[in-house]
Amino acid sequence: MALDLDVDLTYSERFARPSHEGLFPAGYRIPTALREKVRGRRVAIVNDVINAGSAVCGTFEDLESCGANVVGISALLVLGTAIHEYSAAKGVPLISMAQAPNHLWAPAECPLCAKGVALVDVEEFRKTLSG
């Protein structure tokens, strides 16, 4: 996309946050060598599919810490509503080619977690979801 638009490209990288507890233990950051390149620039975050939004939100926060001005978020597919709420709170537009519902649960609300079903057992997973 950056080539077609003739604009600069950077990326964020995923990293483990061992001291972070909770639903999203991974963080996202702009590589050290590229951080200064985004300072003072207007940037858009482009992703293929956004579900819970942890990659986009982490990238957004890190871009701001680099001094970038995030002006939009885009994806081919957006699942659920979490990223809509986030983009609205940040005051940036969200543009996607398609949207679909998702079924995310916090661990305390997950029907599989409540039944003690391990996610490695695909057949048991299907049985639990079907009733």
C-alpha positions in Angstrom: 0.0 0.0 0.0 2.8 2.4 0.9 4.4 1.8 -2.6 1.1 2.5 -4.4 0.6 5.7 -2.4 4.3 6.7 -2.6 4.6 7.2 1.1 7.1 6.1 3.7 6.5 2.8 5.6 7.4 1.7 9.0 6.1 -1.1 11.2 5.6 -2.1 14.7 7.0 -5.2 16.3 5.5 -7.4 18.9 7.3 -8.0 22.2 6.5 -9.9 25.4 5.8 -7.8 28.5 6.7 -10.4 31.2 5.7 -8.1 34.0 2.3 -7.4 32.4 -0.6 -9.4 33.7 -4.0 -9.6 32.0 -5.6 -10.3 28.7 -3.0 -8.8 26.5 0.5 -9.7 27.7 2.2 -8.6 24.4 3.2 -5.1 23.5 3.8 -3.4 20.2 6.5 -0.8 19.4 8.2 0.9 16.6 11.8 -0.4 16.1 14.5 1.8 17.7 16.1 2.6 14.3 12.7 4.0 13.0 11.4 5.9 16.0 13.0 9.3 15.0 11.7 8.9 11.5 8.1 9.2 12.6 8.6 12.2 15.0 6.3 15.0 13.9 4.8 13.0 11.0 1.2 12.4 10.3 0.8 8.6 10.2 -2.0 6.1 9.5 -2.0 2.6 11.0 -2.9 -0.1 8.4 -3.6 -3.7 9.4 -5.1 -6.7 7.6 -7.6 -7.8 10.3 -8.4 -6.1 13.6 -10.1 -8.2 16.2 -9.5 -7.2 19.9 -7.3 -4.4 18.6 -4.3 -5.0 20.8 -1.7 -4.6 18.0 -3.4 -1.4 16.7 -3.8 0.1 20.2 -0.2 -0.7 21.2 1.1 0.7 17.9 -1.0 3.8 18.3 0.3 4.4 21.8 3.9 3.9 20.8 3.6 6.1 17.8 2.3 8.9 20.1 5.3 8.3 22.4 7.6 8.7 19.4 6.0 12.1 18.7 3.9 11.0 15.7 0.4 12.3 14.9 -1.8 9.3 14.2 -4.5 10.5 11.8 -6.3 7.3 10.9 -6.7 3.5 11.3 -7.5 1.2 8.4 -8.0 -2.5 7.9 -9.3 -5.0 5.4 -11.6 -6.6 8.0 -12.7 -5.4 11.4 -14.2 -8.0 13.8 -16.4 -6.7 16.6 -16.7 -3.2 18.0 -13.7 -2.7 20.3 -11.6 -0.8 17.7 -14.5 1.4 16.8 -14.8 2.5 20.4 -11.0 3.0 20.6 -10.8 5.1 17.4 -13.7 7.2 18.5 -12.1 7.9 21.9 -8.9 8.9 20.1 -10.8 11.0 17.6 -9.4 9.3 14.5 -11.3 7.8 11.6 -11.5 4.0 11.2 -11.9 2.8 7.6 -12.3 -0.9 6.7 -13.3 -2.9 3.7 -15.6 -5.2 5.7 -16.9 -5.8 9.2 -18.1 -8.9 11.0 -19.1 -9.8 14.5 -16.7 -11.6 16.8 -17.1 -13.6 20.0 -14.4 -12.5 22.4 -14.8 -13.2 26.1 -12.7 -12.1 29.0 -11.4 -15.2 30.7 -14.0 -14.9 33.5 -16.8 -14.9 30.9 -15.5 -17.5 28.5 -17.7 -20.7 28.4 -14.7 -22.9 27.7 -12.7 -21.5 30.6 -15.7 -22.0 32.9 -15.8 -25.6 31.9 -12.1 -26.1 32.1 -11.7 -27.0 28.4 -8.2 -26.7 27.1 -8.0 -25.0 23.7 -5.7 -27.7 22.4 -8.6 -30.2 22.2 -10.4 -29.0 19.0 -13.2 -31.6 19.2 -14.0 -30.7 22.8 -14.0 -27.1 21.8 -16.5 -27.7 19.0 -18.8 -29.7 21.3 -18.7 -27.0 24.0 -19.6 -24.3 21.5 -22.4 -26.3 20.0 -24.1 -26.8 23.3 
